[in-house]
Amino acid sequence: MKFGVWFCILSVPFNMSKLFALLDCNNFFVSCERVFNPSLRHKPVVVLSNNDGCVIARSNEAKALGVPMGAPFFKCKELLQRHRVAVYSANFPLYGDLSGRVMQTASEFTPELEIYSIDEAFLHLDNMPEPYEYVKSARETIRRHTGMPVSIGVAATKTLAKAANHIAKKHSTDGIFCLQDQETIDRWLRETPVEGIWGIGYNKGDFLKRQGVLTALQLKEMPDAWIKQNLSIGSLKTVWELRGIPCLESQDNAIDKRAITTSRTFAKEVTSLEELSEPIAAYIANASEKLRSQQSVCGYVQVYLTTNRFKRERYYANAAGIDLTPPTAYTPDLIAIAQKLVKSIYKPGYGYKKAGVVLSNLQPQSTVQDFLFEPTYDSSRRQKLMDIMDHWNNRRNTAKVFLAAEGMGQDWYNEAYKSKRFTTRWDELLEINI
Amino acid sequence: MAQVTHIFNVDTTLNREFPLYLSPVPAGFPSAADDYLDRKIDLNEHLIKRPAATFFVKVKGDSMVGAGIYSGDMLIVDRSQDPKNGSMVVAILNGEFTVKRLNKKDGKIFLLAENPNYKPIEIISGMDFEVWGVVLHSIRSF
């Protein structure tokens, strides 16, 4: 146990100052809808999950109206109607595509981008002298290139960067906050309840409060031995991070209720499709295990590849994803689909440096039990596997894949919110009145 | 007036590649020049500078026929480009998309149609106006 922490210290050379920026898309799903529908700007908008009809994203205007996150649609329908809130069903193909664009644009600002969830990433900015101006230009570039508004928090550790991002969202006018000088850090820690710290959460927070540790500052000042004895080595890392010592590895604290991401940078460039397929399968196995451990299934799977971007002349990055109907957590299926996806974006002749998978549109397993026992489940799945190849080779077949997905008993909201797939379907036109 | 009727995401996975033959290919042993056989012409590479910032849109209307943009054409729009005086732009005007020629004159901004039947639109304060992207290419199928 002790070694873990020692490793953290030793892995930071003395002449090197670590710096992390956490980039987080503002109200991501709503912002995606707004990129293609400017009439939604400055208006209350919510996005619903596909199956169970819960609110999974809210614009600031909708938050101000008191629409609760995660509220079942039928419970807040009246409130939404009364305030003429624009309601959208989740459009994961669109969100996945825009996420990829945001990440690709962000990757131009850092030697190492850690994609943390569908709408969050850490940028490594070690030794950056003037991070404020730098992340400001990153933020503006992302906004301009992709239409996505983002907030960026900068600090010496990921845990503090997460906090800085929170401050940027709540209190800054330009969406950026650098939490760097000790006085500001401590002031913020003093004002932050202990459960508000990334990686602490409700249960540990509850325990800590009962022990009299109420604020993040108090937690930071607790002795290591006490933390180890009463919490966990993971919490000790969090505490060290609060003290400004970077300890978190890329997959630590990776709990996202909406998406599970697994990715890795290869030690050596990978060139063949076979060599890529193997890690992709491993990532899927890893991610789907996480998925099942939280009793969830995913309705969308995405695979991405990038080459070493510092070899400019041979840079290639791409991502492909597909809707899953019914949603699944079944590893063999997900692997098979991911293999087809990686094949669709693989280009020979490149040295690939990184690959990853994203499982999103997560839903509780219980909501799809009925689907699992449908007699059509197997045949529809086989159909889908075959369609995936066509999907990327022939645009017209894309519509067929989505049509099949739509035919699965979701008509009740298709009629109400039918503008939701205007970017990926020929037959769902965006109607504009001038 | 030209209006945007569809927006498509760029699918860069769909590479139409055409072999570029630099030398005749006789039977027998290959010439050194045939190394170039591996090089393909990639339309994406030619038309799309920044995939992450590039979107396809479809237009409907006749306001831009003078610029060679006809109803049903598909435009390749690059959001990373700086809109300059004279740029063809996808703009947002009072919450709606349009495609026009951007014109800056005497400190004023106009959106110009390229059809005498349509008047220039002057952007005045109070209007909700934004350039969404710069049109780099138009694709028309015959």
Interface residues (C-beta under 8 A of the other chain):
Chain A: F36 P38 S39 R41 L94 D97 G100 R101 V102 Q104 T105 T141 R144 H145 T146 G147 N318 A320 S344 I345 K347 G349 W392 N393 R395 F422 T423 T424 W426 L429 L430 E431 I432 N433 I434
Chain B: M1 Q3 V4 T5 H6 I7 F8 N9 D11 T12 T13 L14 N15 D38 R50 P51 A52 A53 R79 S80 I92 G95 E96 F97 T98 D128 E130 W132
